[in-house]
Amino acid sequence: MSDTGFILWFTGLSGSGKSTLAEFLEPTLLARGTKVEILDGDVVRTNLSKGLGFSKEDRDTNILRIGFVANLLARNGVCAITAAISPYAAIRDRVRADCRNFIEVFVEAPLDVVESRDTKGLYKKARAGEIKNFTGISDPYEAPKKPEIVVHTGKETIEESAEKILVYLVERGLVAAERVRA
């Protein structure tokens, strides 16, 4: 196993399962001796990007801030898991270019699936025109063209999606193959 930090950059529509998957993976990574920090999009917006709106420029600024913090963590031997929609390919590519060990994970789920998971009613409000610039409805989502990992949360269990990610990380030598004994 390597002490090298890395970034797991989860990208996908709202409701695709980015935060759920990040929270599911965290204890497994910790048990394998990996230091982990989750940078959840909603939490970062509240604490690091307060005051930003949802224009393209504000979204880009938010993603650059998340990328900056993730890179600091990775440089210091931490697995930084980001769980933010990050809808624009060009800004994700810019963050990738600025970071070492950047692993893009496309958390793919069809629109009908993410809408069915929407407990806050955001998609319904966006379709009714009550929310402007909503990714996937009135604002674009640019899916990654060559992500390192693709998980299909509309068809896979969380365990299957997490296993794909773990296998990749073990194969790259970034995570121990087995649980570290205490």
N, C-alpha and C positions, 0 to 999 in steps of 0.2 A: 504494500500500500504506500501511496505517496503522501507526503505532508504538504503537497502543493494544493493551494486553494483553487477553486473553480466556480464558475457561475452557471447555474441551471436557470435559463431564461425561459419561463413558461409564457407562451403567448396563445391567445385564443379569445373567442367571443365571451362576453359576460355570461356566466352560467355554464361555461364549458367544463369547469371542474379544476381550474388552476389552483385556487386556494385549498380546496379539499385535497387535491393530490399532494400539494406541498406539505400540508399538515400531516397527511398519512405517511409520507416518506421520512419526515424529520426523525421520529424515534428509531427507525431502522438505520438511518445514517449515523445517528448518535451511538447506537449499539455497536456499530462497526468502527467506532473510533474517529468519526469525522465530526469536526466542529461545524455547526450549522446555524445560519441566520436566515429567517424568512423575511423578505421585503414584500409585503402584500400591498397591492395597488391602493386599496382603500385606506390602509393605515398610513402609507407614505403621503397620500394626498392630505390627510388630516394633520400630519406632523411636520413634514418636510416641504410640501408643496401647497400649503394653505394659501388660499387666495387665487390660485390658478383656476381658470375656467376649463371649458371643453373645446375651445377653438383648436385648430391644428397646431398653432404656435404654442399654446399652453400645454397641449398634450405632449408635443415634442420636448418642451422644457422639463416636464414631469419625467419623461422617460430618460432624458439625459441625466437628471438628478439621481434617479434610481440606478442607472448604469454607473455613475461616479461612485456611489456608495458601495454598490456590489463589487466594483473593481478594487476599492480599498480593502474590503473584506477578503476577497480572493487573494490579493497580494500578501495578506497576512495569514494565509493558510486555512481560511474558512470557506466552506461551501455556502455561497450566497444563492438562495433560491428566490427568484423574483416571480411574483404572481400578479402581473398587470396586463391588461388587454394589449397594450402596445400595438395599436392597429396599423401603423405605417412601416412598411418594409425598409424604406430609406433610413429612418431614424434607428431602427433595430440594427441595420448594417453598420451605421456609424458607431453605435455602442460596441458592436462586435469588434470593429477595427481598433477601438481604444482599449480593449480588454484582452487579457490572456486567459486561456482555458474557458472560452465562452461556448456554452453548449445550448443551442436553441432547441426547445421542446415545444412542438406544435400540439397544443391540446385541442384536438379537432372534435367538434360535435356539430351536427346539422342544426340549422336555425330552429326547426320545430322541436328538437330535443331541448335546446337551451331555453326556449320560450316555455316549455312545459315545466322546467325547473325554477322558473322565475317567481320566487315567493314574495318579492317586493312589488311585483306588478310593473316593473320598469319597461318591459317590452310592450305591454298593453298601452301604457302611457305614451311611449314613443310612437306606436302605431296610430294613436289618437291625436298625435301632434302636440301633446302636452310637454314632451321632453324633446328639445332640439339637439341636433348633432349626436344622436345615439348610435353608437357603432353597431353595424349590421342592419340598421333600419334606415336612418337618414344620414348616416356617415359611413364611409367605407371601412372595411376590414381587409387588409392585404395579407393573405395567407403567405407564410414563408415558402420560398421556392425550393430551398435545399436545407431544411432543418436537420440537425443531427439525429433527432428522435421525433417520431410522430406517434402519439397515442390517440386512440379513437374512443373517447369516453362515452359516446352514444351506443357503442357495441361491446366495449370491454368492461370488465369489472375493475374497480379501483386497484385490486391486487394485480390483475394482468397488466394494467398500465404502469404501475409502480415497478413491476418485475422487468418490463422492457427497459426502463430507465436504469435500474440497478445493474442489469446485465451489461449495458453500455458502459457504465461507470467502472465496473469491475474489469471489463475488457481493456479499458483505457488505463488501468492502474491507478485510478483516482480514489477508489474505495476498496476496503478489504472485502474479500470474497465471503468471509464468515464473520459472525459476531465476535467482538473482542472480549476475551474473558476478563472479568473484573478482578 
